[in-house]
Each structure stands twice: as structure tokens, then as C-alpha cells.
Amino acid sequence: MTARWKVVYEGELEGRAVKVEESGDGTYKVQTRQNVFDVGIAYQDGPNFVHVSPSSVGEPVESEVNSRDSLKEALKELHFSPASVSAIVGGLPG
């Protein structure tokens, strides 16, 4: 079965376009462009899983996570400021 994604946030922060989508099972996908060279990261802390692919400056980058808490962590790993993380997560429905 293919997941259906719904856009729950779309805007520009810190000079980068950001799109957050949510699937019916509470999984989130973040799409943006990287603003620094990043080797990527993947880790699990209890039920929270975060994965950010390696990317260079200006490259599109995507992260898929399994909860709002993981979404916050992924946004931090994508080098967004605490204020931007709060703006994105605080603007999500529900």
C-alpha cells in the first residue's frame, strides 16, 4: 500500500523553502535545501527515529521521521534555528 502524503507546512525560513508532509500514520517528511555540507545522520532514541541524508550546500535534502519529536530533531539536524523549528512544528495542525 502506498502512503498518502498531505502538506501540513510550506513556507520559507532562513532563506530556504521548507515543505513538511504528513502521512496517515503520523510519519512526517521534510523537504528543503541544505545550507551547509552535511555528512548525514541516522539514529534512534527509544521510539523516535531520525534520518537525514548526506548533502552538499544547495542540494535538495529530505528527511522522513516517525513523530513530531523526531521532526523537531530532524529540523535541528537540517541546521534550522530553534525559532524556525518552533515556527514549523507549532504551525502543524492537531
C-alpha positions as CSV (number, residue, x, y, z in Angstrom):
1,M,0.0,0.0,0.0
2,T,1.3,3.4,-0.9
3,A,1.4,6.2,1.7
4,R,-0.7,9.3,1.0
5,W,1.1,12.5,2.0
6,K,-0.7,15.7,2.9
7,V,1.2,19.0,3.0
8,V,0.9,20.4,6.6
9,Y,3.5,23.2,6.3
10,E,5.0,25.1,3.4
11,G,7.0,28.3,3.6
12,E,10.4,29.9,3.6
13,L,12.6,30.2,6.6
14,E,16.2,31.3,6.9
15,G,16.3,31.8,3.1
16,R,15.2,28.2,2.4
17,A,12.0,26.8,1.1
18,V,10.6,24.2,3.5
19,K,7.8,21.7,3.0
20,V,6.5,19.3,5.6
21,E,4.2,16.5,4.7
22,E,2.3,14.0,7.0
23,S,1.1,10.6,6.1
24,G,-2.0,8.9,7.7
25,D,0.2,7.0,10.2
26,G,1.8,10.1,11.8
27,T,5.0,9.9,9.7
28,Y,6.5,13.2,8.6
29,K,8.6,14.1,5.6
30,V,10.7,17.3,5.4
31,Q,12.0,18.7,2.1
32,T,14.3,21.6,1.9
33,R,17.8,22.6,0.5
34,Q,20.9,22.1,2.6
35,N,22.7,25.3,3.7
36,V,25.9,23.6,4.8
37,F,27.8,20.5,3.8
38,D,26.4,17.6,6.0
39,V,27.6,14.0,6.2
40,G,24.0,13.0,7.2
41,I,22.9,11.1,10.3
42,A,20.6,8.3,11.3
43,Y,19.7,7.4,14.9
44,Q,17.0,6.0,17.1
45,D,16.3,7.1,20.6
46,G,13.5,5.0,22.0
47,P,10.6,5.2,19.7
48,N,12.0,8.2,17.8
49,F,13.9,7.7,14.6
50,V,15.7,10.4,12.7
51,H,17.4,10.1,9.3
52,V,18.9,12.9,7.3
53,S,20.7,12.1,4.0
54,P,24.2,13.3,3.3
55,S,24.2,16.5,1.2
56,S,26.2,19.5,0.0
57,V,25.3,23.2,0.1
58,G,22.4,24.0,-2.1
59,E,21.4,20.3,-2.7
60,P,17.8,19.2,-2.1
61,V,17.6,17.1,1.1
62,E,14.8,15.1,2.5
63,S,14.2,13.6,6.0
64,E,11.5,11.2,7.0
65,V,10.6,10.8,10.7
66,N,8.1,8.9,12.7
67,S,6.8,11.5,15.2
68,R,6.6,15.2,16.0
69,D,9.5,14.9,18.5
70,S,11.6,13.3,15.7
71,L,10.5,16.1,13.3
72,K,12.0,18.6,15.8
73,E,15.2,16.7,15.9
74,A,15.4,16.4,12.1
75,L,14.8,20.1,11.6
76,K,17.7,20.8,14.1
77,E,19.9,18.3,12.1
78,L,19.0,20.2,9.0
79,H,20.5,23.3,10.7
80,F,17.3,25.3,11.3
81,S,17.4,27.6,14.3
82,P,15.3,26.9,17.4
83,A,12.9,29.7,16.4
84,S,12.4,28.2,13.0
85,V,11.9,24.7,14.4
86,S,9.2,26.2,16.8
87,A,7.6,28.1,13.9
88,I,7.3,24.9,11.8
89,V,6.2,22.5,14.5
90,G,4.0,25.0,16.2
91,G,2.1,25.6,12.9
92,L,1.2,22.0,12.4
93,P,-2.5,21.0,12.7
94,G,-3.7,18.9,15.5
